[in-house]
C-alpha cells in the first residue's frame, strides 16, 4: 500500500518471452550416492492427472490472498493492463467478460501458459515465467475484486500548487494529506488494533512498496514524488496527537487507496477496504502498527 503526500505479479504480462531449448547429456552419478529406487518387477506407475504446464490452484499453499496478489499484479501486470486493470497495451481486466464467466482454474491457466499470437507470455515458473502457482492464485483472487467494479472517474486536472511559504506563528495547522479516491473512514477505526499482528500483516502486504518497517519506499517512476513514500516517519500532516484522528487519517488511504500524482505512476495504493482485500480487523491491526512506528515522532 502507498500513503502519498499528494493523493496518494495476467496482464502486465506483456513482455515477450523467448523460449530457449537446451540439449543436456546425462551426467555420471558420483560415487558413494544411494542408488535411485526402481520399481519392483511387474509394478506399474499410476499417471497423475494434471494440467500440463498450467498452474493448478490445488498446488498453492493455503487459500489465495487477493491482498498479496495486488502487489504481484502491480509489479508484473500493470504495465500492460493498467494500475486499475483498465487496460493499456493489453486488454482491460476490469469488468472483463472472460474473467467473470471463467473458473479460477481457467483464468490461472491463461496466466501460466500465456496466449499464442499475443504478447501475453507464460508466467508459470515451469513454463519459463517468474510466478509460482501460489503467486498466480493470488493474482486471480485479486482480479476477482475488479469485476463488477465502478467505472473509473475521469481525471480532473489539478491546479498548479502554490509556492510554499513558512507558516507564521499561530497559523492554522496544514490540512492532512488525503487519498485521491474519495470516501470516509471505515469500521476499522472503531476496532481495537493489535500492533503485533499488524507488524506481520505489514510485512505481507505493505513492505513490498513502503520498505521494511516503512522506512524507505521503492521507486515509483513517473510519479511526482519519484518513489512510494516511507511511513516511518509518516507525512507530518497525517500524524496527529489525537489517536482517533491519526487512525482515521491512516485508515482513509488503506480503505480507499490512492493513485499518486504524476504522468503515469507505476505503483498505486490499493483499495484494501473497498475491494475487500483485507478485513476490518486486519486494517485496524495495520493502523495500530503504523501508529506504533510513529509513536516517537
N, C-alpha and C positions, 0 to 999 in steps of 0.2 A: 504494500500500500504506500501511497505517497502523499504526505502532507505538504502542500505547496505554499509558498509565501504569496503567490498571486491567486490562484483559484484552486489551486492545487490545482509452455513449448506447443490435416488440418491446415492451416490457412497460410500463415507467413511461410508457409510451406511452399514457397515459391522459388526456392533455389534449385537449379537444375543439377541433379546428382549424376555423376559419371560412374558406370559400372566397370569395375576392373576385375579381370579373371586371372587367377594365379594358378599355375601348374606346379604342384609340390611333390617331390619324390619322397617316399617313405623314409623316415629316419630309423636307423637301427636302434633297438631297445638297449639302453645302458645296462651293463652287468649289475647284478645284485638286486634288481627290482622284482617284486612279486608278479608272476605271470598274470596276464589279464584273464579272468574267468571265462570259460567256454560253456556252451550249452551241453547238457547231458545227451547221450546218444538217443536219438528219436525225439528229442524235445523240439518244440517249435516256438517261435516268437509270436506274441499277440500284438498286432498293429494297434497303435493308439490313434483314434480318430481326432483330428485337429485341423484347424485352418492352416494350410501351408503358407508360411511367410506372412501370417497375419497375427496381430496381437490378440490373443484370446483373453477376454476380460477376466476369466477364471484364474489367469496367471498372476493377476495383480494381488499384492498382499493387502488384504483388507478392503473395505469399501472405497469407492472412488471419492476423491476430495475435490470439489469444484474450486475451493479457495486456492489449493495448490496448483490446480490446472490453470488458474488465472495467470500466475507468474510464468508458467511454461508457455502459455499461449502468447503472452505479450513479448516474450523473449524470442520465440521461434516463428510465430504465425502472423503477428500483427503487421509486419512489413508488407505482406501481400493481401491480408484480409481485413486490415484496419484495426485501430485501437478499440473500437466499439463494434467489431465484427461487421462493419458497414461495407466492406469490400474496397480494394484499391486496384491492384492489377489482377488479383484473384477475386473470385465471386464473393458476394456478401454471404456471411454465415448467420447473420442476424435475421430472424424470421425466415429461415431457409426451409423450403418445402421438403427437401430430401431429409434433412436432419429431423424435422418434425414428424415425418412418416416412417423413417427407418428405425430399426432397433439400435441399441447402443453398440452391439457387436458389428453391425453393418457399417456404422459410422467409423468405428475403430479400424475396420478392415481397409477403408479408404485411406485413412491416415497412415496405417502401417505399410500398405502396398503402393500407395500413390495412384495416379491415374495416367495411363498411357496416352500419349498425344497431347498432354498438357504440361505445364510447368510444375505440377504437383508431384513432388518426389515421394519416395517411400521413406517413412520416418522411423520404422521399427529398426532397432539395432541390428537384428539378424538379416535385415534387408539392406544394410549399409547406412542406416539412418542414425540419429542421435538419441532417440527416445526408447525407453523401456516400455513393456506392456502396461506397467503401473502408471507411467507418465501419460501414455495415450488415454488410459481410462480416466485419468483426472481431467484431461483436456476435453474429452467427450462430456463429462459431467459439467464442466464449465460452459461449454457451448449450449447445453440444455437451458442454462439460465438466460440465454439471449434469444430464446424462442418466445413468441407472443410478447415481445418486448415493445415498449413505447417507441414511437418514431423519434429519431434524434432531432432535437430542435435545431433550426438554422442558426448558424453562428452570427452573433451581432458584434460588429467591430467595436472595440473599446476605445474611448478617447485617450489621447496621449496622457501619460501620467505626469502630474505636475512635478516640478523640481522640488525635491525635499529640502526643507529648511529646518534648523533646530527649533523644537517647540519651546516657547517661553515658559518660564517657571509658572506652575499652577495651571497650565493649559490642560484641556480635557485629554484623557488617555486615547491613544490612536485606536481606531476601530479594529477588532480582531480579524485576522485573515479568515476568509470563508471559501468553501469549495465552489467550483464553477457550477456543479449540479445542485439544483435547489432542493429544499426540504428541511424539515425541522428535526429536532433530536428524536432518537428512537427510545424504546423502552429500556435499553441498556443503562441509561443514566439513572434509572430508578432501582437498579440492582446493585448488590454489593460485589465488586470485582475482587478476584484473587490474583495478586501480582505474580505469585509463583507460577500459577497456571498460565497467566498472561505472558510470562517470560518464554515458556515453551511454545505458546502459540505465535509469539513474535518471531521466534526462530523458524517456524514452519511457514508463516505467511508474509512476513514483513521484512526480514533481514536481507532477503534477496535484493530488494530495492533500497532500503534505508541503511543497510550495513549492519554488522553485528552490534548489538546494543544501541542501534540507531545512531552511531557516531559519524558515519560518512555514507552519503547516498551515492549510488552508482551513476555514471554519466548518463545524461538524457539528451542526446543530440537534438538540435532544432527546437529545444525549449528555451525560453528566455533565461531561465536560471542556469542552463547547461548541465544540470545534474539534479537527481532526486534530492530534495533537502534532507539533511540529517534531522533527527528529532531529539538528540541528546547533545546539546540543549535544543529545545524546540523553539520555533518562532516566538519571539517575546510577546507578540500581540495575542498569541493563543494562551500563553501562560497566564494564570490568574491565582491570586492568593485565596480566592473563594473556591473550594473543591468542586462544588456543583457547576460553577461557571467553567472552570478548567475542564471538567469531564465533558460538559456539553460542547465546548469548542473542539475537543478531540473527536467526540462522537459524530459530529456533523460530517467530517471527512470520511470516517470509517463507514458510516451508514450510506452515504450518497455517492462517494467517490468524487474525483475531480480530474479534469483534463488540464494539465499545466498550460500556461500561456506560451505561445510560440507558433512558428510557422507550421510545424508538424512534429510535435514531440513523439518520441518512440515509446515512452512509458507513461502510463496514466494511473491514477488511483482508482482501483476497482470499487464498485458499489457493494461492499461486503454485506450491508444490511438490506438494501433494496432488492438485490438479486439473491438473497438468502444464502450467501456463500458461508456465512457464519451465523451462529445463533446469538440471541441477545446476551446470553451469559458469556459466550466467548468474546463478544465485543466488550462487555463490561470488564472481563479479565484483562484484555488488551489495554483498555483505558487505564486500569489500575497500574499496569506495568509501566506505561508511558509516564504516568504521573510520578511513579516511584523513581524513574530515571531522572526526572527533573525536580526532585524534592529539594535539591540544594541550590537550585537556580533562582 
